[in-house]
């Protein structure tokens, strides 16, 4: 029984991670705070970071199912000043 529980736990963890999405965002100059404020209200956003480097904002989101992926990305693109996004799905 312990072996079955362990396998089930592993499967549940993999399924959970498969719904985690990392979105890397570039924003127009001077718009980072406004974009971040708008993005934090998007359904599924778990964490949002303003960062240095080639991207301006990094978002960690959770979608209930893969079919909701496009809606998440579209909602992020509605934020002011968004130039480009690059999305990674955790596997």
N, C-alpha and C positions, 0 to 999 in steps of 0.2 A: 504493500500500500504506500509506503514511503517513496518508493521509486516512481509510482504513478503520480503522486503529489509533486515530486521534483520535476517530472516531465511537464505536467500541467503548468506549474509555476513558470518554467522556461518558456513555454508557448505563450502564456499570458504576457510575459515581459516583452517578448518579440512583437506580439500584436500591439502592445502599448507603444513601443518605440516606433513601429511602422507608421504611426499616426502623428509623430512629432516632426515638425517642419522648421527649418532654419531659413530665414529670409534675410539676404544681404541687400542693403538698399543704398543707393546714391541719391542725393538730394541737391537741389539748386542751392547756391551759396546764400546764406542768411535765412534759410527756411528749415533748418534741421529741427529746431525746437517746435515749430508749428506742425511739421510733419509727424514728429514723435508724439505730440499731444493728440493728434487725430488718430494715429495708428493704435495707440493704447486702448481706444474705445472699440476696436474691431473685435468681433466675437472670436474666441479661441486664442487670443494673444495671452501668453503666459509671462513672458519677460521681454523687455525692450531695453536696448543699450544704445547710447550715443557713443560712437567709437572713433578712434583715429585710424588712419590707413586708407586703403583704396575705397572703403565703404564708409558711409556716415552713420548708418543705423544698422543694428543687428537685432532681429526679432526671433524669439522662440515661440512657436505656436503649436497648438494641438488641435487637430481636426478629428471629428468623430468617425469619419470614414473618408476614404480616398476621393469619393465623388464630390466632397466639399472643398477640395484643393483649389479649384479654379475660383470659387467664390471668395476664398480667403485672399488670394493674390489680387483679384479684382478690387476687393475692398481696400487693400493696402494702396493700390494705385490711385484710389480716389483721394488720398491725403494730399494736401497742398505741397507742391514743390518736388514731387517724386520724379526723378529722371529715369531710373532703371532699377530693376530688382533681379536678383539671382537667387533661386530657391533650391534648397537641398532637402531631401526627405531622408530622415534618419532610418536606417535599416537594421 
